[in-house]
Amino acid sequence: MEYTIDTDRIFYPGKKEVLPLIHITSDFDILKSIIKDGFKPSYCTEIITNDIESKSACFPMISFSNVSVEYAINKQRSYGTLGVVLDKNWGEENDLNPVLYLERKSDLTNEIVRGFTDIRTYSKKDLDDALQGQRTNHKSLLTKHIIKVFAHSKNYDGNLIRGGILFSEKYPYGLEREWRKITREDKIPYFLIGDEIENKSVYNEKLKSIRYDFPLKYLKGLIVESEWEEKEIKKVIMTKYNLSEFPSNIKIRINSIRHIPDEG
């Protein structure tokens, strides 16, 4: 069949599905706690490397993946088999930001890693003062910029370790489309470095009263593992929001990935 190509034809972008923000957990009690009280931040260690140098720090955060429920269940099961599914608008309205993924050998990664050399002579107090805007000289402004970029950055791929076990040496973190909220509160360190990282459990105690809750309108769904958990989580939701009926728009997905068929 003969044809010609219409080089003047314009194609408009197709309509894309707006994916939710999904927080994954491995503990049903934690899932119930999130529904009851909101998300609790914790200090998480991040390492950025250019394969020559590595820089590490801990930041107080909550994190989500901007993916489909199917992707979360099938591809992110190493994080857990339960989850809370929120409308993306909640993240946009509550200071969450998508993570900047870094290719190890890229110019940007090298600049971020090298930037730490320029601020390494600072004391921890000077670093904190720079972050709080109490010091506004050139070096302080550079320091604030580097640390805040680091707080929202991650290598595109890297080691995936769970429970001290290395699952993958080049796990593609970039495919998780992570969104983060970094806790910014008085008397809460914005980051931990050095020996502080080893004692992050102590610093997590400072976060125990902080919660990030969400209105019912942003709850799109939940991931549980059994009919019993489905019934229990429905009770928690109805009690919290004083409902007489469970909302039909909240979809509960039973994750069967760990189910073992009963052969009896």
Secondary structure, 3 states (H helix, E strand, C coil): CCCCCCCCCCCCCCCCCCCCEEEEECCHHHHHHHHHHCECCEEEEEEEECCCCEEEEEEEEEEEECCCHHHHHHHCCCCCCEEEEECHHHHHHCCCEECEEECCCCHHHHHHHHHHHHHCCCCHHHHHHHHCCCCCCHHHHHHHHHHHHHHCEEECEEEEEECCEEEEEEEEHHHHCEEEEECCCCCCCCCECCHHHHCHHHHHHCCCCCCECCCHHHEEEEEECCHHHHHHHHHHHHHHCCCCCCCCCCEEEECCCCCCCCCC
